[in-house]
Amino acid sequence: MRKSNRLFYTLILLVFILFNSACAQPPPFIGRAYVDEEKLIEQSTVLLNNSAYLIPLQNLDQLKIASIHFSNQYAGGFDSLLNKYSKVQSFSGSDYSGLPAGQAGIKSLDDLSFDLKLYNTLILQLTDADLNNPEIVSFINANQKIKNVVIALFGSSNALIKLGVVKAPIIWCERVSPVSAFFSAQVIFGGIAVTKKLDRNLSQSYRKKMGFTTEKIRLQYSVPEDAGINANDLLGIDNIAAEAILNQATPGCVVLVAKDGKVIFNKAYGYHTYDKTLPDKITDIFDLASMTKISATTMETMQLYDEGKLNLDSTVGDYLAIARKTNKNDIRIREILEHQAGLIPDIPTLEPLKPADHSADSSAAYPTKVNNNYYLRKDYFKDVMWPEMLNSPLKTRGQYVYSDLSMCFMQQIIETLTSTPENVYVQQQLYNPLGLQTAGFLPLYRFSPDRIPPTEDDEVYRHALLDGYVHDPTAALMGGVAGHAGLFADANDLAILYQMMLNRGAYGGIQYIRPETVDLFTAKQSDVSRRGLGFDRWDPIADHHYPSQLASPQAYGHTGFTGTCVWVDPKYNLVYIFLSNRVNPSLGSKLSSLNIRPRIQDVIYQAIQKGL
């Protein structure tokens, strides 16, 4: 490869890595060059040996995936793209000599096979140089008999010919560049479709017109120009994020934009806290607060509606026997989801707690962990909070009054219908099958606090910095799992979840929610509010500019008290995500008063409209 070409590809690699690691937005000429190179790669990429339709990978919750590279210089970028879709462990084949086993102190490919025993899906990155070693082909043939094996081959047709005896799927691209590495990684998961077949005879095994085509079934990761947007037109996002941090509206934030099924912008700004110890990263896991209402509770409700287990015109009393002798008995499910049931916004939470209700140590008598050194007595929710909710007054039935209790009641209903805790249900039925890696309740059971920007420093009640523990006090006293709050996630997981919604319930070849149900729940439901069923929506009152000045009447989503939001706009085929911890170290109103979230959203719309 000529020196100028090497420099060009190196620039593209650096730009893409920076772009996807929250450091810099690429200049437009680089973005256009990326798109042009991607088109050339699309023309020279062929999928072979896919008669079992392994590619794109399905059933992600059942796969344990390892990626093995030998001499591929772009392995880092390849693996980073794989990990956008599912958890993938990287192995360097160069750590294994390829010599037969049995020589003391020397690792062989047999040792590599041993180290891979707990993985059922192996992705091998191969180059021309790798196939000079016949032991690698033997390694492939041995493993393809007992595991899923996928080969991403970068290089000449001679390399492909050497794989003539291999039966595993091969994604072959003659162009060797960082962009081809990104491209092939996305093909494996269906982020990009394969459309070409061999244009010539190469060997008895690989002949002209051979090859398999695939469809795009998941998000693609690219640059703004790939969605018809000039990257320069998104620079306003940087300025608004900087303004938010400078004015201490939030110590940091993450912004993600997906357009036309492509993540074209994902950047992190600022730090976890104002002492600037830990910079925000795009992989950080945020307390989503009320985004839980639609990202967990409402989606579970939609699935139960699809299954015929829940009727929107049934009542609370139909599902909860304990409510039949209360004023909640005849409240219809749709009233709850519309926030028109007359429920009060919330019940008193931390204030009524007595010293005997909590302890600094866990025990059988104090099993519910609220945060570090704070455990609630057994059955506190059942004995105190749930009766308070059941006996709370109904003051405004038929009017729109936003209430956290709405989703607390929905949680009790859906858990009764499924006989499964909400956090377990959504993890098993939604998040794991979708390939989500961070979304879920109780994040400290899976992740280090270093990945979770802290919320409030609660000096009055919980006497702790809340880092990985839910900020909402009602959810905290419920053990961190509640219908209205408690969900944590990073931006990429939310992009997948809401691309599924934008796809009208489908993602990765699976229909999670019926299209008609998505349409119903996200549509305007009432004459007295803008709301859908569970979902917030575009406000028809022009002066409100909600969720932003340029959002279309089709837009739906939700905000979160901690400084988060997600908005889906079907008119523009758009998903917009903003994550922050604006309540750190204490609650402030500047994120709202400065209109940070809607102004960023408008920058995106303006960039889209310029590109039309």
N, C-alpha and C positions, 0 to 999 in steps of 0.2 A: 504493500500500500504506500502511495506517495506521501511525503511528509505533510503536504497541505491537506490531504484527505484525513490523515491522522489527527491533525490539529482541529479540523472541522468536527470530526466525530467526538473528540475530547471535549470541545466546547459544548456540544449538544448534551453529552453525558453530564457535565458539570451543571449545566442549566437545569436539566430535568431533576437531578438529585437535589439541587437547591430549591427548585420549585416545589418539590414534594417533601422537603424537610423544613419548610417554613422560613427560609432565609431571604429569598429574592425572587421577584417576578421577572421572567425573561424579557429581554427587549424583543420587539415585534419581529425583527428580521430573523432572529433565532427561532422564534415560534413558527414562522412560515417555513423555514428550512426544515424544522422537525416534521411538519405536516408533509412536505414534499418527499422527505426521506421515507416516511411511513407509507406513502403511496407506492413508492418503488418496492418497498419490502412486501406490501400486500400482493404485488404482482409476481413476486418471486418466492412466495411461501406456499408450500404444498403439505397436506396432511395425508399420510400413508398408513396402511395397516390398521385402519380404524373400523373394521367390520363389526367389532363388538360394541361400537359407539361409546368407548371409554371417554373420548374427548368430545365435548367439554366434560370435565369431571362433575359428577352428580353426588348426591347423598353426602354432603360435606361433613355432617355430624357423625358419619361412620368411617371417615377416612383419617388415618394417621400418616401424614405426608412428610417425606424427606426429600430434599433437593441435593444432588451430588454433582459437583463440578470438578474438573481436572485442570485444564489449561485455559478455560474460557475467561478472558480478561474482563468480561462484562458480567461476571457472575453476581457481583454485589447488586447491580441494578435489577438483574433477572430475579434474584431472590426477594428483593424489596417489593417488586410487583406481585410475586406470588403471595406474599404475606398481606396484601390488601384484601385477598379473597378468603384466606383460611390460614390457620397456623401451620407454618412450614419450617421444619428444622433443617439448617444448612450443614452439609458435610463437605470437606475438601478432600477430594480423592488423591490429591498430591501428598497427603499425609500417609497414604498407603502405597507401597512400592509397586504393587502388582506382581511381585514375585510369589512363588508358591509358599504356602504356609509351612511353618515348622522351623524357620531360621530364627534363632534367638535374637530378640531386640529389633526385629524387622517386621513392620506391619504389612500384611498382604491384603489383596482384595477379598480373600476369605475372611480376614479380620473385619473388613468393612461390612461384609455380609452379616457377620455376627453383631456388629454395632447397630445394624439396621433391623434387627429381628423384631423390634416392637413397632415397626412402621409397615403398613400394608400397601402403601403407594409410594413408589420411588420415581422421582423425576431426575433424569440424567441430562446434563448439559454436555454436549460433545462437540469437538472441533476436528479438523483434519489431523492435527497432531495427535490427538487422543487415540485415533483409530489406527495409528501405527503400532499400538500395543494390542496384540491379539487377546491378551488376558481380559481386556475390557469387554470385548464381544462375548467371551466365555462367561464373564460376570453377568452380563445382560441375559444371556440364554438361561443361566441357572436360576436367576431371580424371577424371570417372567413366567416360570412354571408355577410359582407359589405366591406371587404378589402382583399387584398392578404395577406395570412399568411403563413410563412415558419418556420418550427421547426427544429432546430439542437439539437438533443438529444444525450447526452453523458452519458452512463451508462448501467445498466443491462437490460435484457429482461423484467424484472418485470416493469421497468419504461415504456417501450414501450407498454406493455399490458394495462397499465393505460390510454394510449392514444387511445385505441381501438375505441372510439366514435368520434375521431377527423378525419375530412376529409381533412385537410390541408396537404401539402407535409411534410414528415418527413425524415430528413437525420439522420439516426441512426448509431452511432459508439459505440461499446462496450468498446473500449479502451479510457481511460480518460487521456489525456496528452496534453501538449501545442501543440504538433505536430498534434494531432487530431483536435484541435481547428483551427489551420491554414488550415488543409486539408478540413474540412467541410465548412469553410468560402469560400474557393475557388471553392468547388463544386457548391455552390449556384449561382455563376456567370459563371460557365463553364470553370474555369481555370484548373480544374482537372475533369476527367471523372469518373463516377460511373460505375463499371463493374460487381458487385456482386449482388446476390439475397439471400434471406433467405435460410439458409442451414438446417433449422429444423422447425417444427411446434411450434409456441409459444402460439397461441390462435385461436379462431374462426376467428378473424379479420386478423391475421397475420400467414400465413401458409407457409410451405416450398415451395421454388421456386417463392415466390412473390417478387416483386420489379421491379423497372424501371432502365434501363441503360441510360446513357447520353454520349455525345461526348464532347471532349475538344474544346471550341470555342474561348477562350480568353487566355491571358498570365497566366502562372503559376509563383508563386514566391517561390524560393527554394534556394538551396546552390549549389556551383560549382560542387560538386560531383554528383549531380543529372543530370548533363549534361556531365558526364564523364571527368570532369576537377578536378585536384587536387588544392584545394584552395591555397596551398603554392606557386603554380606556377603563381598566380596572385598578389603576394606580390610586384612584381616589379612596379605595378601601384602606390602603396603607395610611393615608393621611387621617382618615376618620379614626382608625384604630389608635394611631399615635396621639390624636387629640383626647381620646378616652383615657388613655394611660397618663398623659400629661396632667389632665384635670382630676386624676384619681377617681374616675368613674369606675374603674376596675384595674386591678394590677396587671391583668393580661387577658388575652382572648384568643380564640381560634375561629377562623372563618372558612367555610367550605361552600363551593358552588358546583353543582352538577347541572349541566345543560345537555339536552338531547342524549341522555344516558351516558354522559362522559363527565368525569370529575375534572374540571378545567382550572380549579383554583382551590388550594388548601394551604393555608398559612397560619402560623402561630405568631403572636405578638406579646411582648412584655414578659412578665415573670409570674410565678405562683403567688408571690407576696411582694409587698412594697420594699422589702429589704434586698430584693434582687438576687436572691441566692440561687433559685432554680428557674431557668428560662422555661417559658411555656413551649410545649412541643405539640405537633399535630396528633400525636398518639396519646396525649394526656386524657384522663378519664374524669369527666365533670359530673357533679351533682346536678341532675336535670330538673329537679323540683317538679313543678306542675306539668312539664312535658311528659311525666309519667302517666298522666291521665290518658293521653292518646297513644303513647308509645308502648304501653303495657295493657292497662285496664280496658280501654276502648277496643284495642285490637283483639283481645281475648273475647270481649263481648261480641264483636263482629263474627268471629269464628263460631261461637256458640249459636248465634243467630242463624248462620249458614247451616248448621247441623240440626236446626229445628228444636234446639234445647231451650232457647230463650225467645220469648215473644215480646216485642216492644210495647204491646198493649196489655200485657199481663201486669200484675201489681206486685209490690214488695211483699205483701201478705201471701201471694201465690207461691213465693219461693222461700220466705223466711217465716216459719211458724211463730217465732218469738215476736214478730212485728204485728201479728194479727189483732192484738188487743191494744195497739197504740195508734196514734194519729198518722202513722206511716203506712197503715194497712192497705189503703186503696190508691196509693201513689203509683202511677204507671211508670214503667221503665223509661219510656221516651221522655217523660217529664224530668226524671233524674238526669238523663243525658243532655237535656236541653238547659239545665239549671233553672227550671221553672216549677220545681216541686214545692217551693216555699221553704226549703231547708235554710237554716241559718248558715252563715259562712263557715263557722267552725265552733268547736266547743273549747272551753278553757282547758289548758293542757298542763304546762309546767307549774303554773302558779298554785294550783290546789294541792300539789304533792306534799305529803307529810314526811317527816324524817323516817318514819317506819316503812314508808313505801319504797325506799331505795337504800342500797348499800354500796360500799366501795369494793366489795368482793363478791364474786359469783358463788352461788350455792344452789342447792335444790329449792331453797326458799326464795332466792333472788336469781332467777335464770335468764332474764331478758336483758341483754346488753344494750345500753343506750349509747355509751361511748366509753372511753378509757376510764376505769375506776368508777363506773356508774352502772349499777345493775338494778333493775326494777323487780319488784316482788312478783311472785307467781300469780298469774291470772289477773293482773291489774287491768288489762284491757277488758276482759270479760266481766270483771266485778265493778269497774268504775267507768271506763270510757264508753263501752258499748251501751250500757244503760243510759248514760248521759246523751248519747246520740239518739237512741230510740225514743227517749222522752223529751227531746228538744222540741221547742215550739215550731209550728208552721205559720209563718207570718205573711208570706207574700206569694202564696200559690197562684200560679198563672202568670206571674211576673218574672222577668229575668233578674235573678240575683245569683251571682257567682258563688258557688259553695264547694269547699273541699269535702264536706260531708257527702256530697253526691257520689263521689267515687269511693268513699269509705263504704257506703251502702252497696255500690256495685261490686266491690271486692267481696263482701260477704255473700252476695248472691252468686257470683261466678265460682267462688270456692265451694259453695254448697252444691252447685250443679256439676262440678268436675270432681269433687272430693279431693282436690289437689290445691295446695297453697299457690297463690298467684305467682310468686317468684319462680316456683318449680315449673308450673305450666308454661309460662311464656318462654322460659329457657329451653324447655324440651320441644315445644310446638312451634316456636318462632325463631328465637335467636340462634340456637345451635344449627338447625337445618339451613338457615340463611348464611351460615359461616361467620356470624358475628363473634368477635373475640373478646370484647370488653363489656358489651351491654349486659346488664343484670343488676340485681339487688345485692346488697351486702358485699361490696367490692373488696373489702379487706381480707375476705376469705381467699381471694384469688390474686390480689395485686398488692404491691408495695405502696405505702403512702406517697412515695416520691413521684408516682405517676398520677396522683390525684391532687389537683389544686385545692387547698383548704378553703372552707367557707368562713363562718363567723367564729370569732374568739369570744365564746359565751362565758363571760365573767360572772354573770348573775346566777344562772340556774345550773348549767352543766359544768361550769368551772374548767373549761378545756377549749383548746382550738379544735374545731371540728374538721378533721382531715380523714376522709373516707367514711365518716358517719353522716347520715342524712341530716341536713340542716333543719328541715321542717320539724317542729316539736311534736306534732301529733304523730307523724310517721316515726319519729325517734322512739316515742313511748310505745309504739306498736312493734318495736323490735327492728325497725328499719325496712319493713315490708308493708306498704300501704297502697291503696288504690289511687291515691292522689299524689304521692311523692315517694321517693326512695330509690328510683332508678338512676343508675350511673352509666355513662357510655362515652366513647370518643366520637369524633366527628365522622370518621369513616364508617363506623357501624351505623350511625344514624343515616348517613347517605344511602347505605344499602337498604335499610328499613323503609325509608321514605321513597326510594326509587321503586321499591315493591308497590307502595301505595300509588305512585304516579303511573305505574304499569297496570293499575286497576287490579291489584292483588296478586300479580304474578312476578316471580323472580327465579332465576336459575332453573327454569323449566318446570317449576312447581307453582300451582295455583293455591296460595295460602288463604285468600279471601275471594269470594265470588265478585266479579266486576260490578254486578248490580248492587251488591252490599257496599262496596267502596263508594259508588255513586250516591247511594242513599245517605250514608253516614256523613259524607263530606258536603252534602247539599244543604242549603238554607232550609230550616225546618219550621220556623215560627214567624208569626206576624209581629211579635213583640221583641225579637232580638235578631242578631246577625248569625247566631250560632247554628252549627250542625248538630249531629248526635255525637257528643263527646268533643268534637273538633270545633275550634274557633275558626272564624272565617273573615273574609274581607268585609269591611264596614261600609255600607252604602251612604253613610253620612259623609259628604265630601270633606267637610272641615276636620274630620277626625284623622284623615290620612292614615288609615289603619288597614293592614300592617305597614304600609308605606304609601307614598303619594302615587306611585306608578303601578302598584299591584293590580292585577285584573280581578274582576268580580268572581272569578273561579278559584281564587287563592284560598287555601285552608292550611291550618297548622295550629301552633300553640306557643305561648311563652312560658318561661319558668322564673320563679321569684329570685333564684340565685343569679339571674342574668343570662338566660339562655333563650333560644327560640329556634323553631323550624317552621319554614313555610314552603308549601308545594304550590306551584302555579301551573296547572295543566295547559293554560293558553300558551305559555312560553316554554313548556316542557322543562321546567326549572325546579330544582330543589336548593333551598338556601338554608344554611345552618350557621348559627352564631352561638358560641359557648363562652361563658366567662364565669368568674366567681366574684361578682360585684359586691357581695355581702362581706367580703374580707377586707379588713378585720372586723368591720361592723357595717350595719346597713346604711347605705346612702342612696340618694335618688338621682345622682348625676347621669347614670347610664340612660335613664328615662328622660330627664330634663334636657339633655343634649341630643336626644333622639338618635343615639348611636346605631342601634339595630335597624331602624327604618331607613336611615340615611345610607347605610351600607347597602341595604337592599335596593335602594333607588339607583345607586351607582351601577349595580348589576343590570337593572332594567335599561338604564341609559346606554350601557355598553352593548346590550342586545339590540336595542333599537338603532344604534349607529351602524351595526353590522347588517341590518336588513336591506 
